Amino acid sequence: MSFEMTDGAATALVLLFRNQPAEMAPSIDQLNGPIKAQINIKGGIESIGRRIAQRFSDYINLYFVVPIDLKAMEAEYIPADDAERAAMQMFSFKTKTEQQNPPLPFDLMAQAFYAVESDEDPSFASHMTSLSREALIAGQYIDAFRYGFLLIEALYGNGKFQTRDLVRELLDSPDFRPMIEHTIAAIQQDPVHRNSVAKTTIAKHGTAEALIRHLVDRRGFYFHGNLKRKDAWRPDKASEAQPIAEIVVDLAGQIAASYGSAMFEADINTRYMSNARSQGAIMTIQVQFHFIDDNGMRRTGSIEFEAPGTQATSKLAIKVNGHFLQWAETELSGETLLSARGVVKETGVEVFRTQFLKPADPSPSD
């Protein structure tokens, strides 16, 4: 074991395993189809290396905070002779998990900026939700569950700590119960959760009461369980907590959203639009539509909507189309809407096109 040094600082842990069989190296299978090959990584040596790195991390972090990314690994297979070299198909590989930062919608950033002036205090909900989300992304599922449940218990537990009392308090909460019912329905039905490991847990605990009881039971295990128990939890077995971590992070997201009302006050939208207009960050969407009037005549109309921003996006198209349909429902009541097309007036870029059902032609007998 040694360290890789960069500018005098240790940046990687280097492990050398000698006299290993060549069969431990990755192999390549040729495939027929769009994917031409499949790489098979045996994983034996790599798993041992990760366990050693984890043990090193456990000891050094008793004294210092030293983050070690166990998912970032570089493996090199060095043949002992020409025979091993000829038998091997791959000599090295690298693995690393990177979390992509999604682009933040400008409207939410602006609304958050203006909401700073409000008297509300979302700091606790924001802090605990962020900790829970970050832990989930990092694969630290026990911590994700703990942070998320601390948020739930603090806001809706009403100081209860006995299992029976806490279950009843959460179940009777007019604010929390709809959230947990929404989470159950979302994990069961929403395509976003189609690969969620929480589906099995929801299938087993499919009612609000059953799921609350399960989460409270797991709270006792992960908050108060001691190492003398035969089934005591261990940091290296955090994957067992992934289902409940995903559940409480979903709940934490709903709680966080409930604290964001100051971002959506009517006066903020007015200020936002005014500022966007003064900065030139405003677009005019012209919607041209075709309809049949009360006299059976085909006619064309046009209406314009102002929208903040400088680029046409799918989100913008959905919003403007929604506003147009609301307008049409009132102003074209009794008319038959045939189609609508939205374009950016300044550039002519099309943002949406919608077709509606044409009325059936009257039969000859009519």
Secondary structure, DSSP 8 states (H G I E B T S, - for coil): -EEEEETTEEEEEE----S--GGGS-EEEE-SSSS-EEEE---HHHHHHHHHHHHHHHHHTTTS-----TT-EEEE---SSHHHHHH-S--EEEE----------HHHHHHHHHHTTSS---HHHHHHHHHHHHHHHTT-HHHHHHHHHHHHHHHHSTT--SHHHHHHHHHH-TTHHHHHHHHHHHHHH-GGGTT-THHHHHHHS-SHHHHHHHHHHHHHHHHH--TTSTT---GGGGGGGHHHHHHHHHHHHHHHHHT-GGGG-HHHHHHHHHHHHHTT-EEEEEEEEEEE-TTS-EEEEEEEEEEE-SS--HHHHHHHHHHHHHHHHHHTTTSEEEEEEEEETTT--EEEEEE--------TT-
